[in-house]
Amino acid sequence: MYRPTKAYIHLAALHHNLQVVKSTAPNSKVLAVIKANGYGHGILRVAHSLSSADGFGVASIDEALILRQEGFLHRILLLEGLFGENELALVYQHRLDLVIHSKHQLDWLLQSSFQGQINVWVKIDTGMHRLGFDLDQVEWVIDQLQQSKKPFQIHLMSHLASADESITFTEKQIAAFNSVAAQFNYPKSLANSAGLQGFKTTHFEWVRPGIMLYGSAQQPCLKSDLKQVMTLASEVTSLKWIPKGEFVGYGNTWQAMRDTYVAIVAIGYGDGYPRHAPEGTPVLINGHKQPLIGRVSMDMICVDVTEMAQTIQIGDLAVLWGDDSLTVDEVAQLCGTIGYELLCGVTQRVPIVEVK
């Protein structure tokens, strides 16, 4: 069944954004984070476009195996480590890098009968309090790994919680990481996208960019350097005049204060456009921002196009996000969420069109 809604993935933008990462941290290796199906862009599509990265970060064994089966020989890091002891066989078989953040994961690793070199990334909790060993546990954890007869290659890492929001808290995390990691001569990794852009002191041997690879920048100074990778677009499928005083959409939430020309655009929450998008959220029609009116439906949205009534036509292009003048971050902010959620939320019924 044909629907005009499509997600255009600009492959050259992915490559460009990786070059921005490399120029921002020229002395670091790049672990490109492509979990969650490449932030909604397609994990294999993204991996091929980012093949000049030094490694990939994924959330699960399943994601890692997709890459290995496609023939990628890069280092692949399981960012959450093992979910079950039985996964360890696949880690060794497919030469995966492994985060350990808890004692039970360490026990699984030390007690296993598997032999061979494995890259182990010890995750340190520096204040986010989600995953990671406490600061006073790290020396013991490393001692356990060093005493093992298994040829572990040790790395140290942590995760920044508020690098795009709080300088004070981020500097506290950096200091906490250094207080432990500086004792050991192992490769280190601390910078996510926000840290990479805003804190040069996080540029250790490895950086772990995620969202900035897809064109979102937490630091204004880099916004002009990055290119948006996904453009979500549809078409105008209906046009009609609504008399002053009439209502539009479910729940009678929007009432016309004047005679209003309404465009129906064939996209809705069934495609991943946020149902909670407020009235007034801009939709870019033929390059002009026009306000959303009424509630978002499963398959349609309504847009006030009175100001362009003389020029708009059925079939005209409507961009929901991904243009320089309407970024995913702008739409996300109006919806009270983040660009990550919108990008990851585009549903399977939306066709992907690769733009080279």
C-alpha positions in Angstrom: 0.0 0.0 0.0 1.4 3.4 -1.0 1.7 6.1 1.5 3.5 9.4 0.7 5.4 9.5 4.0 9.1 8.6 3.7 12.2 8.9 5.8 15.1 10.1 3.6 18.5 9.1 5.0 21.4 11.2 3.7 24.4 8.9 3.7 26.9 11.7 2.9 25.8 13.5 6.0 26.7 10.5 8.1 30.2 10.4 6.6 30.5 14.2 7.1 29.5 14.1 10.7 32.1 11.4 11.4 34.7 13.7 10.0 33.5 16.4 12.3 34.0 14.0 15.2 37.5 13.1 14.1 38.5 16.8 13.7 37.1 17.6 17.1 39.1 14.8 18.8 42.0 14.2 16.4 44.0 12.2 18.9 41.3 9.8 19.8 39.9 6.6 18.3 36.2 6.8 17.4 33.7 4.2 18.7 30.6 5.1 16.7 27.4 4.3 18.7 24.9 2.7 16.4 22.6 1.0 18.8 18.8 1.1 18.6 18.9 0.3 14.9 21.3 3.1 14.3 19.2 5.6 16.2 16.3 4.7 13.9 18.4 5.1 10.7 19.1 1.4 10.0 22.0 -0.2 11.7 23.6 -1.7 8.6 23.0 1.4 6.5 24.7 3.5 9.2 27.6 1.1 9.8 28.5 1.1 6.1 28.5 4.9 6.0 30.6 5.0 9.2 33.0 2.2 8.2 36.0 4.5 8.7 35.3 4.6 12.5 37.6 2.5 14.7 34.7 0.6 16.2 31.0 0.4 16.9 29.0 0.6 20.1 25.8 -1.5 20.4 23.4 -2.4 23.1 23.0 -6.1 22.7 24.5 -9.3 21.3 21.7 -9.3 18.6 22.9 -6.0 17.3 26.6 -7.1 17.3 25.7 -10.3 15.4 23.9 -8.3 12.7 27.2 -6.5 12.1 29.4 -9.6 12.2 27.1 -11.4 9.8 27.3 -8.5 7.4 31.1 -8.9 7.4 32.2 -6.0 9.7 35.5 -6.8 11.3 35.6 -3.7 13.5 35.8 -3.7 17.2 32.2 -4.0 18.5 31.6 -3.0 22.1 28.6 -4.3 24.1 27.8 -1.1 26.0 25.6 -2.8 28.6 27.7 -6.0 28.8 26.2 -9.4 29.2 22.5 -9.8 30.0 23.1 -13.5 30.8 26.1 -15.8 31.4 25.2 -17.9 28.3 26.0 -14.9 26.1 29.7 -15.2 26.9 30.2 -18.0 24.3 29.1 -15.6 21.6 31.4 -12.8 22.9 34.4 -15.1 22.5 33.2 -16.6 19.2 32.6 -13.3 17.5 35.5 -11.4 19.2 33.3 -8.8 20.8 34.5 -6.1 23.3 32.7 -6.3 26.6 31.7 -3.8 29.2 31.5 -5.0 32.8 29.6 -2.8 35.2 28.6 -5.2 38.0 30.1 -7.9 40.2 27.9 -10.7 38.7 29.3 -9.8 35.2 32.8 -10.0 36.5 32.1 -13.4 38.1 30.7 -14.7 34.9 33.8 -13.6 33.1 36.3 -14.9 35.6 34.6 -18.3 36.2 34.1 -19.1 32.5 36.0 -21.9 30.8 36.5 -19.9 27.6 40.0 -19.1 26.6 41.4 -16.4 24.3 42.0 -12.7 24.4 39.0 -10.4 25.2 38.8 -6.6 25.5 37.2 -5.8 28.8 35.9 -2.3 29.5 35.5 -1.6 33.2 32.7 0.9 33.7 33.1 3.3 36.6 30.1 5.0 38.2 31.2 8.7 38.4 27.9 10.1 39.5 25.2 9.0 37.0 24.3 6.1 39.3 22.9 4.0 36.5 25.6 1.4 35.7 29.1 1.0 36.9 31.4 0.1 39.8 31.7 2.5 42.7 35.0 4.4 42.8 36.3 2.5 45.7 35.6 -0.9 43.9 37.6 -0.2 40.8 41.0 -1.1 42.1 39.7 -4.4 43.3 38.0 -5.1 40.0 41.1 -4.4 38.1 43.1 -6.5 40.5 40.8 -9.5 39.9 41.2 -9.1 36.1 45.0 -8.8 36.4 45.3 -11.8 38.5 43.3 -14.0 36.2 45.2 -16.3 33.8 42.9 -15.1 31.0 44.5 -12.6 28.6 42.2 -9.7 29.3 42.9 -6.3 27.6 41.6 -3.8 30.1 40.0 -0.5 29.3 38.4 2.1 31.7 35.3 4.0 30.9 32.4 6.0 32.4 29.4 7.9 31.1 28.5 11.6 31.4 25.1 12.4 32.7 24.7 16.1 32.0 27.4 17.3 29.7 24.9 19.2 27.7 23.2 20.8 30.8 25.6 21.2 33.7 29.3 22.3 33.5 29.6 21.9 37.3 28.3 18.3 37.5 30.3 17.3 34.4 33.5 18.6 35.8 32.8 16.7 39.0 32.4 13.5 37.0 35.6 14.2 35.1 37.5 14.7 38.3 36.0 11.5 39.8 37.0 9.5 36.7 40.6 10.9 36.8 40.9 10.2 40.5 40.7 6.5 39.7 41.6 6.1 36.1 44.9 8.1 36.3 46.3 5.3 38.5 46.3 2.9 35.6 48.0 2.9 32.3 45.0 1.5 30.4 43.0 3.0 27.4 40.2 5.2 28.7 36.9 6.5 27.3 34.6 9.2 28.8 33.3 11.4 26.0 29.8 10.9 24.6 28.5 13.4 22.0 27.9 16.2 24.5 31.2 15.6 26.3 33.1 15.4 23.0 31.7 18.8 21.9 32.0 20.6 25.2 34.8 19.2 27.3 38.2 18.6 25.7 39.4 17.0 28.9 37.2 14.0 28.1 39.0 13.2 24.9 40.9 10.2 26.0 42.1 7.3 23.8 38.5 6.6 22.8 35.5 8.8 22.2 32.0 7.5 21.9 29.8 9.8 19.7 26.2 8.9 19.3 23.6 11.5 18.5 26.0 14.0 16.9 26.7 11.4 14.1 23.1 11.8 13.1 23.2 15.6 13.0 22.2 16.8 16.5 24.6 19.0 18.4 24.3 19.9 22.1 26.8 22.7 21.7 25.7 25.6 19.5 29.2 26.1 18.2 29.0 22.8 16.3 25.4 23.0 15.0 26.6 24.6 11.8 29.2 21.9 11.3 26.9 19.0 11.5 24.4 17.8 8.9 21.1 16.3 9.6 20.9 12.7 8.4 17.1 12.0 8.5 14.5 14.0 6.7 11.0 12.9 7.6 8.6 14.1 4.9 5.1 13.5 3.5 2.7 15.3 1.1 -0.4 17.4 1.3 -3.3 15.1 0.4 -6.3 17.4 1.0 -7.2 21.1 1.1 -10.4 22.7 2.4 -11.7 25.9 3.8 -13.1 25.8 7.4 -15.5 28.6 8.4 -14.7 30.8 11.4 -16.0 29.2 14.6 -15.7 25.6 13.4 -13.6 22.9 15.0 -10.8 20.8 13.5 -9.7 17.3 14.6 -10.5 15.0 17.5 -11.9 16.4 20.7 -12.7 19.8 19.3 -9.5 21.1 20.8 -8.9 23.7 18.0 -11.4 26.3 16.8 -11.0 28.5 13.8 -10.7 32.2 14.8 -11.1 33.1 11.1 -12.0 31.4 7.9 -9.1 28.9 7.7 -7.5 27.0 4.8 -6.6 23.6 6.2 -4.1 21.2 4.6 -4.2 17.5 5.5 -0.7 15.9 5.5 -0.5 12.1 5.4 1.5 11.4 8.5 0.5 10.6 12.1 1.5 8.8 15.2 1.2 5.5 13.3 4.3 6.7 11.4 6.1 8.0 14.5 5.1 11.6 14.4 4.6 12.5 18.1 0.9 12.5 19.1 1.7 15.0 21.8 3.0 17.6 19.4 1.3 20.8 20.5 -0.8 23.1 18.3 1.5 25.5 16.6 4.3 23.0 16.0 5.8 24.0 12.6 5.4 21.9 9.5 7.6 23.0 6.5 5.4 23.1 3.4 7.2 24.2 0.3 9.9 25.8 2.4 7.5 27.8 4.6 6.7 27.0 8.3 3.0 26.5 8.9 1.4 25.7 12.2 0.0 22.4 13.2 -3.7 22.6 14.3 -5.8 20.1 16.2 -4.7 16.8 17.6 -2.3 14.5 15.7 -4.2 11.5 14.3 -2.9 8.0 13.6 -2.4 8.7 9.9 -3.0 12.5 9.4 -2.2 15.9 10.8 -4.0 19.2 10.0 -2.0 22.3 9.2 -3.2 25.9 8.9 -2.1 27.1 5.5 -4.3 30.2 5.1 -1.2 32.4 4.5 -0.3 30.3 1.4 -3.7 29.6 0.2 -3.0 31.0 -3.3 0.0 28.8 -3.9 -0.4 25.5 -2.1 -1.5 22.4 -4.1 -2.3 18.8 -3.5 0.9 16.8 -3.5 3.1 19.6 -2.2 6.0 18.4 0.0 5.6 18.7 3.8 8.8 18.2 5.9 8.2 17.3 9.5 11.9 17.5 10.4 15.3 17.3 8.9 15.6 20.6 7.1 18.1 23.3 8.1 15.2 25.5 9.0 13.2 22.8 10.8 15.5 20.5 12.8 14.5 17.4 14.7 15.7 19.1 17.9 13.3 22.1 17.3 10.4 19.8 16.9 11.5 17.7 19.9 11.8 20.7 22.2 8.3 21.8 21.3 7.0 18.3 22.1 8.8 18.2 25.5 11.1 15.4 24.4 14.5 14.9 22.7 15.5 14.3 19.2 16.7 10.8 20.1 13.1 9.7 20.8 11.7 11.1 17.6 14.4 9.6 15.4 14.1 6.2 17.1 10.3 6.4 17.0 9.8 6.4 13.2 7.8 3.2 12.6 8.4 0.3 10.3 5.6 1.3 7.9 7.6 4.4 6.8 9.7 3.5 3.7 13.4 4.5 3.9 14.9 6.3 0.9 18.7 6.4 0.8 20.1 9.7 -0.5 23.8 9.4 -1.5 
